[in-house]
Amino acid sequence: MEHLQEQLDEEFGQFRQYLESHGVRVALAKSLSNLKKEAERPANPVSFIVDQLQPDGPCAKEDRRIAELNQIIELLKEQIAMLEAKAKEEAEAAAKAKTEQDAEEAKNETAEGGNA
């Protein structure tokens, strides 16, 4: 039993040395420290840690894409508002022109009726 424990300790020591030599422990400690420093705790701490460990990873890329799409949405909303305002102005101008045309036609009919 003691031999098994020694073997496990040795394997764990080798694994720990492997992680240390590749900077895993430092990276994890840094990401956990950054998580602790967050004023507002993220809803998904695992995603936060993944983003910390891999800044250009899939979560960060998705966040950038979401931000880009939100900017596009805002631009499109502005364009829609401008087009709606333009359409309203054109409709009002057309209604005014129609009213003026109707008034002119009524005036002409009255003048023609008085001449007959």
Backbone bond lengths (Angstrom), bond angles and torsions (degrees), N, CA, C in turn:
res aa  C-N    CA-C-N  psi(-1)  N-CA   C-N-CA  omega(-1)  CA-C   N-CA-C  phi
1 M - - - 1.434 - - 1.524 110.73 -
2 E 1.336 114.61 -41.60 1.452 119.59 179.31 1.517 110.61 -64.57
3 H 1.297 115.94 -37.98 1.469 121.24 179.04 1.533 110.36 -62.40
4 L 1.323 116.23 -40.65 1.468 121.16 178.95 1.526 110.38 -63.41
5 Q 1.343 115.72 -42.06 1.467 119.50 179.20 1.524 110.31 -64.28
6 E 1.315 117.74 -41.55 1.469 121.29 178.53 1.520 110.66 -63.08
7 Q 1.327 116.33 -40.80 1.462 120.69 179.26 1.536 110.27 -64.18
8 L 1.335 116.11 -43.21 1.468 120.13 178.25 1.524 110.79 -63.93
9 D 1.331 116.97 -42.62 1.462 121.04 178.52 1.524 110.75 -61.52
10 E 1.315 116.57 -40.96 1.468 120.82 179.80 1.528 110.65 -66.15
11 E 1.343 116.36 -44.07 1.466 119.93 178.78 1.529 110.63 -63.47
12 F 1.330 115.62 -41.62 1.461 119.09 179.11 1.528 110.23 -65.16
13 G 1.313 116.52 -40.32 1.470 120.96 178.34 1.523 111.06 -61.37
14 Q 1.324 116.77 -42.01 1.466 120.47 178.27 1.533 110.62 -65.38
15 F 1.314 114.81 -42.27 1.466 118.95 179.64 1.531 110.10 -64.51
16 R 1.323 115.91 -42.86 1.464 120.64 178.89 1.526 110.56 -62.20
17 Q 1.313 117.10 -41.69 1.468 121.45 178.26 1.531 110.23 -63.61
18 Y 1.312 116.11 -40.38 1.468 121.27 177.00 1.532 110.29 -59.26
19 L 1.337 116.63 -48.17 1.466 120.82 179.36 1.524 111.33 -62.46
20 E 1.324 116.49 -43.54 1.468 120.92 179.42 1.523 110.72 -61.92
21 S 1.320 117.12 -43.38 1.468 120.19 -176.46 1.526 112.56 -67.21
22 H 1.307 117.23 -21.12 1.466 120.98 179.15 1.536 112.54 -103.36
23 G 1.327 117.47 9.29 1.459 121.73 174.56 1.515 115.42 75.97
24 V 1.328 116.73 14.58 1.465 119.71 -177.08 1.525 111.13 -67.41
25 R 1.318 117.01 -44.41 1.459 120.07 -177.59 1.521 111.13 -62.50
26 V 1.308 116.98 -43.58 1.465 121.00 179.69 1.528 110.16 -64.74
27 A 1.326 116.70 -43.29 1.468 120.61 -179.48 1.529 111.21 -63.73
28 L 1.329 116.63 -42.95 1.470 119.97 178.12 1.526 111.25 -65.10
29 A 1.321 116.06 -43.36 1.464 119.81 179.69 1.529 110.32 -62.11
30 K 1.325 116.43 -41.56 1.465 120.78 179.61 1.529 110.73 -64.72
31 S 1.330 116.92 -44.06 1.468 119.25 -178.79 1.528 111.08 -67.46
32 L 1.326 117.58 -37.89 1.468 120.58 176.90 1.529 110.80 -67.13
33 S 1.317 116.15 -37.65 1.462 120.39 176.95 1.527 110.55 -64.05
34 N 1.334 116.65 -42.97 1.469 120.71 177.37 1.525 111.24 -63.43
35 L 1.319 116.51 -37.60 1.464 120.74 177.28 1.528 110.23 -62.78
36 K 1.317 116.08 -42.83 1.464 120.75 179.96 1.527 110.97 -64.68
37 K 1.334 117.30 -33.81 1.470 121.93 -177.99 1.525 113.00 -76.28
38 E 1.331 117.71 -15.28 1.467 120.65 -178.80 1.526 109.72 -61.28
39 A 1.331 116.10 127.52 1.468 120.41 178.98 1.524 110.28 -64.40
40 E 1.321 114.85 -43.83 1.465 119.97 178.43 1.525 107.10 -111.96
41 R 1.297 116.18 117.83 1.459 120.53 -177.35 1.524 110.41 -64.51
42 P 1.335 117.43 131.86 1.466 119.53 178.96 1.528 111.24 -66.25
43 A 1.324 114.69 150.63 1.466 120.41 179.49 1.519 110.62 -64.54
44 N 1.332 116.50 -33.75 1.457 120.52 -179.14 1.530 109.02 -122.78
45 P 1.330 117.94 93.04 1.458 120.12 -177.77 1.527 113.39 -64.14
46 V 1.314 117.44 -28.30 1.470 119.71 178.94 1.526 109.90 -64.90
47 S 1.332 117.08 -44.59 1.467 120.40 177.54 1.520 110.56 -62.22
48 F 1.328 116.59 -38.98 1.458 120.72 177.85 1.528 109.81 -59.65
49 I 1.321 116.67 -47.68 1.465 120.80 -179.06 1.523 110.47 -64.62
50 V 1.321 117.21 -41.21 1.472 120.62 177.75 1.524 109.72 -59.95
51 D 1.330 116.92 -44.65 1.464 120.49 178.48 1.523 111.18 -62.28
52 Q 1.322 116.15 -37.97 1.457 120.06 178.82 1.528 111.18 -67.02
53 L 1.314 115.91 -39.50 1.459 119.99 -178.33 1.522 112.11 -76.00
54 Q 1.303 115.82 -30.49 1.457 120.61 -175.69 1.536 108.21 -136.05
55 P 1.347 117.54 79.35 1.458 120.23 -174.20 1.528 114.18 -57.20
56 D 1.303 117.61 -26.79 1.462 120.06 178.57 1.517 111.33 -103.67
57 G 1.322 115.75 20.62 1.462 120.27 -179.01 1.512 112.31 -75.48
58 P 1.322 116.51 -176.76 1.465 121.69 -174.65 1.525 113.73 -59.78
59 C 1.328 118.05 -37.16 1.473 119.40 -179.01 1.520 110.80 -66.62
60 A 1.326 116.72 -43.97 1.464 120.15 179.62 1.520 110.60 -65.19
61 K 1.330 116.27 -39.36 1.469 119.73 178.57 1.524 110.58 -64.43
62 E 1.317 116.75 -41.03 1.471 120.73 178.32 1.522 110.54 -64.30
63 D 1.331 116.53 -41.22 1.466 120.08 178.94 1.523 110.82 -62.75
64 R 1.337 116.89 -42.13 1.470 120.01 177.87 1.520 110.41 -63.82
65 R 1.317 117.34 -41.59 1.466 121.15 179.85 1.529 110.33 -64.59
66 I 1.314 117.02 -40.73 1.465 120.75 177.31 1.525 109.98 -61.94
67 A 1.328 117.10 -43.15 1.467 120.41 178.86 1.527 110.60 -62.60
68 E 1.339 116.82 -42.54 1.467 120.59 177.68 1.528 110.67 -61.19
69 L 1.317 116.67 -45.25 1.463 120.53 -179.28 1.527 111.35 -65.42
70 N 1.324 117.13 -36.26 1.464 119.96 176.75 1.524 111.22 -64.68
71 Q 1.339 117.03 -37.28 1.467 120.29 176.32 1.521 110.28 -64.81
72 I 1.320 116.63 -42.48 1.464 120.77 178.54 1.527 109.81 -62.35
73 I 1.320 116.68 -42.14 1.468 120.73 178.96 1.525 110.18 -59.87
74 E 1.328 117.33 -44.24 1.467 120.52 179.96 1.527 111.03 -63.13
75 L 1.334 117.14 -42.31 1.469 120.16 177.60 1.522 111.04 -62.30
76 L 1.317 116.51 -41.99 1.462 120.15 179.41 1.526 111.34 -66.33
77 K 1.322 117.24 -37.20 1.466 120.01 176.69 1.528 110.46 -62.19
78 E 1.341 115.99 -41.05 1.466 119.99 177.98 1.526 110.59 -63.66
79 Q 1.334 116.59 -43.26 1.466 120.44 178.86 1.527 110.81 -62.72
80 I 1.314 116.69 -41.76 1.471 120.59 178.83 1.526 109.79 -61.19
81 A 1.323 116.81 -45.03 1.466 120.56 -179.86 1.526 110.53 -61.50
82 M 1.339 117.14 -42.21 1.468 120.42 178.87 1.523 110.80 -64.70
83 L 1.321 117.11 -43.78 1.463 120.59 -179.66 1.528 111.41 -66.80
84 E 1.323 117.08 -38.17 1.467 119.86 177.28 1.527 110.57 -64.37
85 A 1.336 116.87 -40.95 1.466 120.54 178.62 1.525 110.31 -64.71
86 K 1.338 116.26 -42.01 1.467 120.76 178.91 1.530 110.33 -63.96
87 A 1.327 116.92 -43.32 1.470 121.01 179.52 1.527 110.28 -63.15
88 K 1.319 116.88 -39.23 1.465 120.87 179.14 1.530 110.12 -64.68
89 E 1.336 116.30 -44.08 1.466 120.24 178.49 1.523 111.03 -61.44
90 E 1.331 115.79 -43.95 1.465 119.82 -179.75 1.527 111.15 -65.66
91 A 1.320 117.27 -38.66 1.468 120.71 178.50 1.525 110.28 -65.89
92 E 1.327 116.43 -41.20 1.464 119.93 177.93 1.526 110.93 -65.24
93 A 1.336 116.83 -40.98 1.465 120.66 178.73 1.529 110.15 -64.71
94 A 1.336 116.75 -41.03 1.467 120.54 179.12 1.529 110.36 -65.69
95 A 1.324 117.18 -40.80 1.467 120.81 178.83 1.521 110.45 -64.96
96 K 1.326 116.59 -40.09 1.463 120.78 178.67 1.526 110.33 -65.34
97 A 1.344 116.01 -43.76 1.467 120.19 178.90 1.521 110.23 -62.87
98 K 1.324 117.11 -40.44 1.465 121.18 179.18 1.525 110.22 -64.10
99 T 1.324 116.76 -43.42 1.463 121.00 178.90 1.525 110.22 -61.99
100 E 1.331 116.22 -43.58 1.467 120.13 178.63 1.525 110.87 -64.63
101 Q 1.335 115.82 -40.69 1.470 120.14 179.03 1.527 110.11 -64.41
102 D 1.332 116.49 -43.86 1.469 120.26 178.50 1.529 110.70 -62.30
103 A 1.316 116.52 -40.43 1.465 120.24 179.35 1.522 110.36 -65.70
104 E 1.322 116.11 -40.78 1.474 120.55 179.00 1.523 110.39 -64.68
105 E 1.341 116.35 -43.07 1.467 120.00 178.91 1.528 110.68 -64.29
106 A 1.316 116.79 -40.47 1.470 120.39 178.47 1.522 110.01 -64.41
107 K 1.313 116.26 -39.66 1.465 121.16 178.54 1.525 110.24 -63.70
108 N 1.350 115.84 -43.67 1.465 120.89 179.23 1.525 110.73 -64.67
109 E 1.326 116.83 -41.20 1.465 120.08 178.96 1.523 110.57 -64.23
110 T 1.310 116.42 -39.54 1.465 120.45 178.82 1.525 110.05 -65.99
111 A 1.326 115.19 -41.40 1.467 119.31 179.63 1.521 110.15 -66.90
112 E 1.325 117.40 -40.56 1.464 121.06 178.96 1.523 110.47 -68.58
113 G 1.312 116.60 -36.93 1.464 120.76 178.94 1.519 110.93 -67.79
114 G 1.293 117.54 -33.73 1.450 121.10 178.69 1.512 111.80 -75.77
115 N 1.322 118.57 -24.78 1.459 123.36 179.75 1.512 111.49 -83.50
116 A 1.304 117.84 -18.38 1.459 120.07 -175.58 1.450 114.70 -80.52
